[in-house]
Amino acid sequence: MIKVTRLNGTNFTLNALYIEKVESFPDTTITLTTGSKYVVLDPVETINQRIIDFYQSVQLLSNPHIRGEENEE
């Protein structure tokens, strides 16, 4: 789960596994695989880093082949 901030300043959490894309129009819009869209105050770079941090915390990026490291055993 990642924490994000609504335009009115309230915080909520999203399951990062369901995030399909993060765009800036100029507000940051997060689209989930379910089709739901959320407009948040957090910049795209911050959201992307939170997603990476979440994936690492659940060891989703622990597989060397997923990370693109082909020579790892």
N, C-alpha and C positions, 0 to 999 in steps of 0.2 A: 504494500500500500504506500502511496505517496501523498503528502500533504500539499494542498493547493489553496489559493485564496480567491474567493469570488470577487466580483467587481465592487460589491458593497462592503468588502473587508472581512467577511466571515470566512473561517477556514473549514475545509472538509477534506476527506480522503478519497482517493480513487484507487482501484486495483490496477496496478501498472500492467498486469498481464493482459488486460482488455483494451489497452490504448493502441489504436490503429495508426493515428497520426497526430502530430502537434504542428500547428500552423500559426502564422502571425498575419493578421489582416487589418489593422495593426495590432488589435488586441489578440492575445494568445488564445487560440481555440483548440481544444482537445476533443478529438473524435474517437469514440470507442467502437469496438467491433460490433456492438449492438446497435449502432447508429446514433446513440445519444451524443450530444455535443455540449461542451461546457466552455464558457468564456471565463478566463481567469486573469488576475493581475500579474501573475508570475511570468517573467520573460521565458521565451522558448529555451534558451540555453540552460536556465535553472531547472526547468521541467525535465529536459533531456538528462541532466546530471542526476536528478533525483531518480529517474527511471534506471539509469545505469547503476546507481548505488543500491537500489532495490534489487535488481537482478543479481548483483554481486552478493548481497546479503542472503539471498536464498540459493546461492551457488548455481544460478542458471547459466552464468558465464564461466563456470569452472572447467568446462570441457574445452581442451585446446583446439579442437576442430571447429567449434562454434566461434572461438576467438580469432580463427584464421591462422593459427600456428600449426602448420601441417607437419613439421618435423618433430613435434612433441610426441612422446610415447605414452 
